[in-house]
Amino acid sequence: MNKPQTILRALAPLMVALPLNPAWGFEEDGYELWLRYRALEGAQRTRVLAHAKVIVAPAGPSLTALAAVAELHRGLSGLVGRPPELAREIRKGAIVLATPASLPAIAKLDLDLASLGQEGYLLRATKVRGHAVTLVAANSDVGLLYGTFALLAAMRTGVDLAKIDVRSAPKVALRMLNHWDNLDRTIERGYAGESIWEWHHLPDVKDARYVDYARANASIGINGTVLNNVNSKAEMMTAPWIAKAAALADVFRPYGIRVYLSVRWSAPMELKQTATADPLDPAVRKWWKDKAAEIYKVIPDFGGFLVKANSEGQPGPQDYKRSHAEGANLLAEAVAPHGGLVFWRAFVYSQFDEEDRAKQAYTEFVPLDGTFAKNVIVQVKNGPIDFQPREPFHPLFGAMPKTPLAMEFQITKEYLGFATHLAYLGPMYEEVLQADTGRPRKGSTVAKVIDGSLDGNKLTAMAGVANIGSSRTWSGSHFDAANWYMFGRLAWDPHASSRDIARDWAALTFSTDRKSTEAIVEMMMRSREAVVDYMNPLGLHHLMDTGHHYGPGPWVSELRRPEWNPTYYHQADRKGIGFDRTPKGSNALEQYAPDVARQWADPKTTSDQFLLWFHHLPWDFRMPSGRSLWDELIARYDRGVAGAGDLRKRWDRLKNVIDPRRHREVREFLLIQEQEAKWWRDASVAYFRSVSGLPLPKGHAAPPLTLEQYKSRRTPWAPGRAQPY
């Protein structure tokens, strides 16, 4: 059998998930995400055909190279209406996939592949052995895979392949999804149906959807996935569940994706295999070493462990008067011989700690800087509270130069209207990544901490809490997929523009028509600020209803722990509103660099975005607009409602350029968002008016219901509720 025939047979398992040439006319349901290979038309099709006549793949290709060839086969079949030929020899018009090892001839082209590392890629129109070709070059097969997805995206968006010259390499080494999926297939903070992991059927049945999941992740450079909830169960460390994880690892491996597992700190004791979970106990150390060896035996490329400990009631090393570093280093010791890593989450707050919740992670972790093992990464949320619609950057960034810090963003919108509300999170991520920590000097942005360039860390990572579920749209709504896409792109390059990423997503997902794309991008870029305005304006935070975090609940004050109550955060009374984090209050400002702290210490130099985060101010405080704080607060709530209505109107104008089903489904959710923006505004205004005793500013409508009527509204079965720990 010749090489092309051999490759075609090897490709078969990688090409079962989607039809190769779907007709344009079928009803779109969002399943294909941004990997929609719709037929090109006219001149564009002719241009692509001229540069994609055949595929020349590496000899004796790996499964990863085969995945790249399969994607080209799938993509070109849809784009130009016929599958490409697989060729052994290079010829004019070929797409050539090559590494220096597979095609030494490319060494003569002065491509500077060394600068691309092991995952970067080069796309170039050039000549190889005298033939004009489109070259996809990389130092590894996974680089070829990433380059293949980039090339297909370029074809779809009209890039001139005759002039293409693109080189790209990731600035962050580990780009990971964190699934908060439970073993019963519920998803904590999941708003897109059940878990896509059919745990009951694994390891025997591997759903074709797993391949599509891997394809989508590889297309945006994601190279790791944590399969289970950080509120983990001990059973995850037993042989049957390890076998299930191994089955998924087998599917993901060709796409460059490693599997990680969240572990419960007390697992050996809960499984009754040790008498304690003390990290310094020899029996506990041996148990984890043996468990790591057991896992690596069936998952040779296992990535490692993610740990949530001593937070929200979870067990941890502090139960034994041990430090986070001693806990993390126990696990690091177990996985180190196998090349594994430990991600230790810095999201900690204790019911026994009476200081400002925003301060607790810094207080516990900064003294431990430099004491973690070399294969430990401390995973830090973007802000010091909990994935709020807006937070200042976490003070740990810039404060632990001797410890690799991973950024943890939440892709799923726990506090931003779930999957129902349109909130493109790119501007939020960009706002945090470009924030200047001031440590050790001006210009030391959070992005430079994350990519390792600030402190010379080679171990770099960004994690995103996934919004993926069994929904046909994967994320629960069409626009929520943009946040998954955006996360992957910003993890690849944390200095990238969220607007540029939105433009690429809109073109690949909805329409390559420039006018339509720009209209969609403008909606996306406005959306998050609208949500902030109708939910948490002027630096207010954590005002959501209890438990499920859906809808307003600024009046909630009776929960057992103070920091569970919205009243803890806004501290509104007759005199004013806001949380005082200056030296006169909790002094959380002392955890930031002096220049940053000085700016935020004065309400006159504090941005409106964070005003009430750092200051408790009187209702008549004069704002830059000239309005009083009370009047400004009401104006922001009204601006948010207007912003939600504007999103719906902008989408209505796109009715004739978006396919009917997706236009209708998006519009239905935008109508819900518009209604719920009014709910947020009216309930919040009714409450704060009752606290302040102030009349509404002239021209602003009174809430149509009484405060008691808003308080009586309940949504006890909202999706994604936290499970009992």
C-alpha positions in Angstrom: 0.0 0.0 0.0 1.4 3.4 -0.9 1.8 6.3 1.5 -1.3 8.3 0.6 -3.6 5.3 0.9 -2.0 4.4 4.3 -2.6 7.9 5.6 -6.2 7.9 4.4 -6.8 4.7 6.3 -5.2 6.1 9.4 -7.3 9.3 9.2 -10.6 7.4 9.4 -11.0 7.5 13.2 -10.3 11.2 13.2 -12.9 12.1 10.7 -16.1 10.6 12.0 -17.5 13.6 13.9 -18.8 15.9 11.2 -19.9 15.6 7.6 -17.2 16.6 5.2 -19.2 18.8 2.9 -22.3 20.1 4.6 -24.6 22.1 2.4 -25.0 25.8 3.2 -28.7 25.5 3.4 -29.1 23.2 6.5 -30.2 24.7 9.7 -27.3 25.8 11.9 -27.4 25.0 15.6 -24.0 26.3 16.7 -22.4 22.9 17.2 -19.5 23.6 14.8 -18.5 26.7 16.8 -15.9 28.7 14.9 -14.9 25.6 12.8 -17.6 26.1 10.2 -16.2 25.0 6.8 -18.8 26.5 4.5 -18.4 26.6 0.8 -16.4 29.6 -0.5 -17.7 31.4 -3.5 -16.4 32.7 -6.8 -12.9 34.2 -6.9 -12.1 33.3 -3.3 -12.8 29.6 -4.0 -10.6 29.8 -7.1 -7.8 31.4 -5.2 -7.9 28.8 -2.4 -8.0 25.9 -5.0 -4.9 27.3 -6.7 -3.0 26.9 -3.4 -4.5 23.8 -2.0 -4.4 21.2 -4.8 -2.8 18.6 -2.7 -1.5 17.9 0.8 2.0 16.7 1.4 2.4 15.3 4.9 5.4 14.1 6.8 6.5 10.5 6.2 5.4 8.0 8.8 3.2 10.6 10.4 2.3 10.6 14.1 -1.3 10.7 15.3 -0.9 14.4 15.8 0.2 15.0 12.2 -2.6 12.7 11.0 -5.0 15.0 13.0 -3.6 18.0 11.0 -4.1 16.2 7.7 -7.6 15.1 8.8 -8.5 18.7 9.5 -7.2 19.9 6.2 -9.1 17.2 4.5 -12.3 18.1 6.3 -11.8 21.8 5.9 -11.0 21.9 2.2 -13.7 19.4 1.4 -16.2 21.9 2.8 -14.5 25.1 1.5 -13.9 24.1 -2.1 -16.4 21.3 -2.4 -14.0 18.4 -2.9 -11.4 16.6 -0.9 -7.8 17.4 -1.5 -5.4 14.8 -3.0 -2.8 13.3 -0.7 0.5 13.3 -2.5 4.0 11.9 -1.8 6.0 14.4 -3.8 5.9 18.2 -3.5 4.4 19.9 -6.5 3.1 23.4 -7.4 0.0 24.4 -5.4 0.6 22.0 -2.6 0.1 22.6 1.1 3.2 21.1 2.7 3.3 20.2 6.3 6.9 19.9 7.5 9.2 19.9 10.4 13.0 20.1 10.0 13.1 16.4 10.9 10.5 15.3 8.3 11.7 17.7 5.5 15.4 18.7 5.8 15.0 20.8 2.7 13.3 23.6 4.6 16.5 24.3 6.5 17.7 26.1 3.3 14.8 28.6 3.5 16.1 30.5 6.5 12.8 30.2 8.3 14.2 30.7 11.9 12.1 27.9 13.2 14.1 27.8 16.4 12.4 31.0 17.7 9.0 29.3 17.5 9.8 26.8 20.2 8.0 23.4 20.3 4.5 24.7 19.7 4.8 27.6 17.4 4.2 27.5 13.6 5.0 29.3 10.4 2.7 29.8 7.4 4.4 31.0 4.3 4.0 31.2 0.6 7.4 30.0 -0.7 9.2 27.6 -2.9 10.3 24.2 -1.8 12.4 22.2 -4.2 11.5 24.7 -6.9 7.8 24.4 -6.5 5.5 27.3 -5.3 3.7 25.9 -2.2 2.0 27.0 1.0 4.3 25.8 3.8 3.1 25.0 7.2 6.3 24.6 9.2 7.0 23.9 12.8 9.5 22.1 15.1 6.9 19.5 16.2 3.8 17.9 15.0 1.6 19.8 17.4 3.0 23.0 15.9 1.9 21.7 12.5 -1.6 21.0 14.0 -1.9 24.6 15.3 -0.6 25.9 12.0 -3.1 23.9 10.1 -6.0 25.4 12.0 -4.5 28.9 11.5 -4.2 28.2 7.8 -7.9 27.1 7.5 -9.0 30.2 9.3 -7.0 32.4 7.0 -8.6 30.7 4.0 -12.1 31.4 5.4 -11.4 35.1 6.1 -10.0 35.9 2.7 -6.3 36.1 3.4 -4.3 36.0 0.2 -2.5 32.7 0.3 -0.1 33.9 -2.4 1.3 36.3 0.1 0.7 34.7 3.4 3.6 35.0 5.9 2.5 34.4 9.5 4.6 33.2 12.4 3.2 32.6 15.8 4.3 31.0 19.1 2.6 30.8 22.5 3.8 33.2 25.2 2.3 31.0 27.9 3.4 27.4 28.2 0.3 25.8 29.8 -3.1 26.9 28.5 -5.8 24.9 30.3 -9.5 24.5 30.8 -10.7 23.7 34.3 -13.9 21.7 34.2 -16.1 21.9 37.3 -17.8 18.7 36.3 -19.1 16.4 38.9 -19.2 12.6 38.8 -23.0 12.6 38.4 -22.6 14.8 35.3 -23.9 17.9 36.9 -21.6 20.9 36.5 -21.0 23.4 39.3 -21.5 26.8 37.8 -22.3 25.2 34.5 -25.1 26.7 32.3 -24.9 24.5 29.2 -26.5 21.3 30.3 -24.8 18.2 31.7 -21.2 17.4 31.5 -20.0 16.2 28.2 -18.1 13.4 30.0 -20.4 10.3 29.8 -18.8 9.0 33.0 -21.1 6.0 33.2 -20.2 4.9 29.7 -16.4 5.4 30.0 -14.0 3.9 29.5 -15.7 1.5 27.1 -17.6 4.1 25.0 -15.8 7.2 23.6 -18.3 9.6 22.3 -17.4 11.2 18.9 -18.1 14.6 20.6 -14.8 14.2 22.5 -12.9 14.5 19.2 -14.8 17.6 18.4 -14.0 19.0 21.8 -10.3 18.3 21.2 -10.5 19.9 17.7 -12.0 23.0 19.1 -9.4 23.3 21.8 -6.5 22.6 19.6 -7.7 25.2 17.1 -7.2 27.9 19.8 -4.0 26.4 21.3 -5.4 24.9 24.5 -3.1 22.1 25.6 -4.5 20.9 28.9 -7.8 20.0 30.5 -8.7 19.3 34.1 -11.6 16.9 33.9 -13.3 17.3 37.2 -14.5 19.8 39.8 -12.1 21.5 42.2 -14.6 20.5 44.8 -13.4 17.0 44.1 -14.5 13.6 45.4 -12.1 10.9 46.8 -13.4 8.4 44.3 -11.6 10.2 41.5 -8.4 8.6 42.8 -9.7 5.0 42.5 -8.8 2.7 39.6 -12.2 2.7 37.8 -12.2 6.5 37.6 -8.5 6.7 36.6 -9.4 4.3 33.7 -12.1 6.7 32.6 -9.7 9.6 32.6 -7.2 7.4 30.7 -9.8 6.8 28.0 -10.3 10.5 27.5 -6.5 11.1 27.5 -6.3 8.7 24.6 -8.7 10.7 22.6 -7.1 14.1 23.4 -3.5 13.0 22.9 -3.3 13.5 19.1 -4.5 17.0 19.6 -1.7 18.0 22.0 -4.0 18.0 25.1 -2.9 16.6 28.4 -5.3 15.5 31.0 -5.1 16.7 34.7 -7.3 15.8 37.7 -8.6 17.7 40.6 -7.9 15.9 43.8 -9.5 15.9 47.2 -6.9 16.6 49.9 -8.2 13.9 52.3 -8.6 11.2 49.6 -6.3 8.6 51.1 -8.0 8.9 54.5 -11.5 9.0 53.1 -10.7 5.9 51.1 -9.6 4.3 54.4 -6.1 3.7 53.1 -4.4 5.9 55.6 -5.2 7.0 59.1 -4.5 10.7 58.4 -4.0 13.2 55.5 -1.2 15.0 57.3 1.3 15.9 54.5 4.3 15.1 56.7 3.1 11.6 57.6 5.3 9.0 55.8 2.3 6.8 55.1 0.5 9.7 53.3 3.6 10.5 51.3 3.9 6.9 50.2 0.2 6.7 49.3 0.5 9.7 47.0 3.7 8.4 45.4 2.1 5.1 44.7 -1.1 6.7 43.4 0.9 8.9 41.0 2.8 5.8 39.7 -0.6 4.1 39.2 -1.9 7.0 37.2 1.2 7.4 35.0 1.2 3.7 34.2 -2.1 4.2 32.3 -1.7 7.9 31.3 2.0 8.3 30.5 1.5 12.0 29.6 -0.7 12.8 32.6 -0.3 16.5 33.4 -0.7 16.5 37.2 -3.0 17.6 40.0 -5.2 20.7 40.6 -5.9 21.3 44.3 -8.5 23.4 46.2 -7.6 23.1 49.9 -8.7 24.9 53.1 -11.2 27.0 51.3 -15.0 27.0 51.5 -14.9 24.0 53.9 -12.6 21.9 51.8 -10.0 19.8 53.7 -6.3 20.8 53.4 -2.9 20.8 55.1 -3.9 23.6 57.5 -6.2 21.0 59.2 -2.9 19.6 60.5 -1.2 23.0 61.1 0.8 22.6 57.9 1.3 25.3 55.3 0.0 25.5 51.7 3.6 25.0 50.6 3.9 21.8 52.7 0.7 20.5 51.2 1.6 21.3 47.6 5.1 19.9 48.0 3.8 16.6 49.1 1.9 16.2 45.8 4.8 17.7 43.8 7.1 15.1 45.3 4.7 12.4 44.1 4.5 13.5 40.5 8.0 15.0 40.0 9.6 11.7 38.9 7.0 11.5 36.1 7.3 15.1 34.9 4.0 16.1 36.5 2.9 19.4 37.9 0.8 20.6 40.8 -1.6 23.6 40.5 -2.4 24.8 44.0 -5.2 27.3 44.0 -4.9 30.5 46.0 -8.6 30.9 46.3 -8.8 30.6 50.1 -11.0 32.1 52.7 -11.8 30.7 56.1 -14.8 31.0 58.3 -12.4 31.5 61.2 -10.6 34.5 59.5 -12.2 37.8 60.4 -10.2 40.0 58.1 -11.5 41.4 54.8 -12.0 38.4 52.5 -10.1 40.3 49.7 -6.9 40.1 51.9 -6.9 36.5 52.8 -5.0 34.9 49.9 -2.2 37.5 50.0 -1.9 37.1 53.8 -1.6 33.3 53.5 0.6 33.0 50.4 3.1 35.9 50.2 5.1 34.6 53.2 5.5 31.3 51.4 7.1 32.8 48.3 10.1 30.7 47.3 9.1 27.7 49.5 7.1 25.8 46.9 8.7 23.0 44.9 9.9 23.7 41.4 6.9 21.8 39.8 4.3 23.8 41.7 2.3 26.6 40.2 0.1 28.8 42.4 -3.2 29.4 40.6 -4.6 32.8 41.3 -8.0 34.2 40.4 -8.0 37.4 38.3 -9.4 39.4 41.3 -9.2 39.1 45.1 -12.9 38.2 45.7 -14.5 35.8 43.2 -15.0 36.3 39.5 -17.1 39.4 39.9 -18.3 41.5 36.8 -15.4 43.8 37.7 -12.6 43.5 40.2 -9.2 45.1 40.5 -6.3 42.8 39.7 -5.4 40.3 42.5 -2.6 41.7 44.7 -0.7 38.4 44.5 0.3 39.3 41.0 3.7 40.9 41.3 4.0 40.0 45.0 5.5 36.5 44.6 8.5 36.8 42.2 10.0 33.5 43.3 6.8 31.5 42.6 5.2 30.7 39.2 1.7 32.1 39.3 -1.0 30.9 36.9 -4.0 33.2 36.0 -7.4 31.7 36.7 -10.2 33.3 34.7 -13.8 32.2 34.8 -15.1 31.5 31.3 -18.5 30.4 32.6 -20.5 33.4 33.6 -21.4 32.6 37.3 -21.9 36.3 38.2 -22.8 37.7 34.8 -26.2 36.4 33.9 -25.2 32.8 33.2 -25.3 31.8 29.5 -28.5 33.8 29.0 -27.0 37.3 29.0 -24.6 38.4 26.3 -21.3 39.4 28.1 -18.2 39.1 26.0 -15.4 38.8 28.6 -12.5 39.8 26.4 -12.4 43.4 27.7 -12.5 42.1 31.3 -9.6 39.8 30.8 -7.6 42.5 28.9 -8.3 45.0 31.6 -6.7 42.7 34.2 -3.9 41.5 32.0 -2.8 45.0 31.1 -3.1 46.3 34.7 0.2 47.6 36.1 1.1 45.9 39.3 3.9 48.4 40.0 6.1 45.6 41.2 9.1 45.7 41.0 8.8 48.8 38.8 6.3 50.7 36.7 5.2 48.8 33.6 5.2 45.4 35.3 1.8 44.3 34.0 -0.1 41.2 35.1 0.4 39.8 31.6 4.2 40.0 32.2 3.8 38.1 35.4 1.7 35.4 33.6 4.0 35.0 30.6 7.1 34.7 32.9 8.9 37.7 31.4 8.8 39.8 34.5 10.5 37.4 36.9 12.1 35.0 34.4 9.8 32.1 35.2 9.7 29.3 32.6 6.8 27.5 34.2 3.8 29.7 32.9 0.1 28.9 32.8 -3.3 30.3 32.3 -6.5 28.4 33.4 -10.1 29.1 32.4 -13.1 27.6 34.3 -14.9 26.1 31.4 -18.4 27.0 30.1 -18.8 23.7 28.2 -21.7 21.3 28.5 -23.9 18.9 26.6 -25.8 21.8 24.8 -25.6 21.7 21.1 -24.1 25.2 21.3 -21.5 23.7 23.7 -21.7 26.8 25.9 -25.4 27.3 26.4 -25.7 30.2 23.9 -24.1 31.1 20.7 -22.3 34.2 22.0 -20.9 32.3 25.1 -18.7 30.3 22.8 -16.9 33.6 22.1 -15.5 33.5 25.6 -14.1 30.0 25.2 -12.5 31.1 21.9 -11.2 34.3 23.4 -9.7 32.5 26.4 -7.7 30.2 24.2 -6.4 33.1 22.1 -5.4 35.2 25.1 -3.8 32.3 26.8 -1.7 31.9 23.7 -0.8 35.6 23.8 -1.9 37.5 26.9 -0.9 40.8 25.2 -3.3 40.4 22.4 -6.3 42.7 21.6 -9.7 41.4 22.8 -11.3 43.4 20.0 -9.1 41.7 17.3 -10.0 38.3 18.8 -13.7 39.2 18.8 -13.4 40.2 15.1 -11.8 36.8 14.3 -14.5 34.9 16.2 -17.4 36.8 14.7 -16.0 36.3 11.1 -15.5 32.5 11.7 -18.7 32.0 13.5 -21.3 34.2 11.8 -20.2 36.1 8.7 -17.0 37.1 6.9 -18.8 40.2 5.5 -16.8 43.0 7.0 -19.8 45.3 7.7 -21.6 42.5 9.5 -18.6 41.4 11.4 -17.9 44.9 12.7 -21.5 45.2 13.8 -21.2 42.0 15.8 -17.9 43.1 17.3 -19.3 46.4 18.4 -22.1 44.5 20.2 -19.5 42.3 21.9 -17.3 45.1 23.0 -20.2 47.0 24.6 -21.8 44.0 26.3 -19.8 43.5 29.4 -19.9 47.2 30.4 -23.7 47.1 30.1 -23.8 44.1 32.4 -21.6 45.9 35.0 -23.8 48.9 34.9 -27.1 47.1 35.5 -25.6 44.7 38.1 -22.6 46.2 39.9 -21.9 49.8 38.9 -19.1 52.0 40.3 -17.2 49.2 41.9 -20.0 47.5 43.8 -19.6 43.8 43.9 -21.1 40.5 45.1 -24.7 41.8 45.0 -26.2 38.6 43.5 -28.8 36.5 45.2 -27.6 33.8 47.4 -26.4 30.3 46.4 -27.1 30.3 42.7 -25.9 33.9 42.1 -28.7 34.6 39.6 -30.5 37.9 39.9 -30.2 40.7 42.4 -30.0 40.3 46.2 -28.3 43.4 47.7 -30.5 43.0 50.7 -29.3 39.5 51.7 -27.8 39.7 55.2 -28.8 36.6 57.2 -26.4 34.0 55.9 -24.2 32.3 58.5 -20.8 33.7 57.3 -20.5 37.5 56.9 -18.7 37.3 53.6 -21.5 35.3 52.0 -23.8 38.3 52.4 -24.1 41.1 49.8 -24.5 43.6 52.7 -21.0 42.7 53.7 -19.7 44.1 50.5 -21.7 47.2 49.8 -22.1 48.3 53.5 -24.8 50.8 52.5 -26.5 52.8 55.3 -28.1 56.2 55.7 -24.8 57.9 55.4 -23.3 56.3 52.4 -22.2 53.2 50.5 -19.1 51.2 49.6 -16.4 49.0 51.3 -13.6 51.0 52.9 -10.3 49.3 52.0 -8.1 52.3 52.8 -6.0 52.5 56.0 -9.1 53.8 57.8 -10.9 50.6 56.9 -9.6 47.1 56.2 -6.5 48.5 54.6 -6.5 46.0 51.8 -4.7 48.7 49.8 -1.5 47.9 51.8 -1.2 44.7 49.7 -0.7 46.6 46.5 2.5 48.4 45.4 2.9 51.9 46.9 2.2 53.7 43.6 -1.0 51.7 43.0 -2.1 52.0 46.6 -1.6 55.8 46.6 -3.8 56.2 43.5 -6.6 54.1 44.9 -6.4 55.5 48.4 -7.9 58.8 47.3 -11.4 58.7 45.9 -10.6 61.6 43.7 -7.9 59.6 41.9 -9.7 56.3 42.0 -11.4 55.3 38.7 -15.1 55.2 38.8 -14.7 51.5 38.0 -13.3 50.7 41.5 -14.6 53.6 43.5 -16.9 51.7 45.8 -14.6 48.7 45.9 -12.1 50.8 47.9 -14.1 53.6 49.4 -17.2 54.0 51.6 -18.5 57.4 50.5 -21.4 59.7 51.4 -24.4 59.7 49.1 -23.7 63.3 48.2 -20.1 62.8 47.2 -19.4 64.8 44.1 -18.6 62.6 41.1 -16.5 63.7 38.0 -19.7 64.1 36.1 -20.9 66.8 38.5 -23.6 64.5 39.9 -23.9 63.3 43.4 -22.9 59.7 44.1 -26.6 58.8 44.5 -27.5 60.4 41.2 -24.6 58.8 39.5 -25.5 55.4 40.8 -29.0 55.6 39.4 -27.7 57.0 36.1 -25.4 53.9 35.8 -28.2 51.5 36.5 -30.3 53.2 33.8 -27.4 53.2 31.4 -27.1 49.5 31.9 -30.7 48.9 31.0 -30.4 51.1 27.9 -27.2 49.2 27.0 -29.0 45.9 27.1 -31.8 47.3 24.9 -29.2 48.6 22.5 -27.7 45.1 22.1 -31.1 43.7 21.1 -31.6 46.6 18.6 -28.2 46.1 17.0 -28.9 42.4 16.6 -32.3 43.1 15.0 -30.5 45.0 12.3 -28.5 41.9 11.4 -31.6 39.7 10.7 -31.0 39.5 7.0 -27.3 38.5 7.2 -27.5 35.8 10.0 -29.1 32.4 9.4 -32.6 32.3 10.8 -32.3 29.8 13.6 -29.2 31.4 15.2 -30.6 34.9 14.8 -33.8 33.9 16.5 -32.1 32.1 19.3 -29.7 34.9 20.1 -32.6 37.4 19.9 -34.7 35.4 22.4 -31.9 35.5 24.9 -31.3 39.2 24.3 -35.0 39.9 25.1 -34.5 38.0 28.4 -31.4 40.0 29.1 -33.2 43.2 28.5 -36.0 42.2 30.8 -33.6 41.0 33.5 -31.5 44.2 33.2 -34.7 46.1 34.2 -35.2 43.6 37.1 -31.7 44.2 38.3 -32.0 47.9 38.0 -35.4 48.2 39.7 -34.7 45.8 42.5 -31.4 47.4 43.3 -32.7 50.9 43.1 -35.7 50.0 45.3 -33.3 48.6 48.0 -30.7 51.4 47.9 -33.5 54.0 48.0 -34.9 52.3 51.1 -31.5 52.4 52.7 -30.4 55.9 51.7 -33.9 57.5 52.2 -33.2 59.7 49.1 -35.6 60.5 46.4 -34.9 59.4 42.8 -33.2 62.0 40.6 -35.5 63.9 38.3 -36.1 62.0 35.1 -35.5 58.6 36.4 -38.4 56.2 36.8 -39.4 54.6 40.1 -39.3 50.8 40.3 -42.8 49.5 39.4 -42.9 47.1 42.4 -42.3 47.4 46.1 -39.0 46.3 47.7 -40.8 43.4 49.4 -42.1 42.2 46.1 -38.6 42.1 44.7 -37.3 40.3 47.7 -40.0 37.7 47.4 -38.9 36.7 43.9 -37.1 33.3 44.1 -35.2 31.2 41.6 -34.3 28.2 43.8 -33.6 25.8 40.9 -31.3 28.0 38.8 -28.8 25.8 37.0 -25.2 25.4 38.2 -25.8 25.6 41.9 -22.9 24.6 44.1 -23.1 21.1 45.4 -22.7 20.3 49.1 -19.0 19.8 49.8 
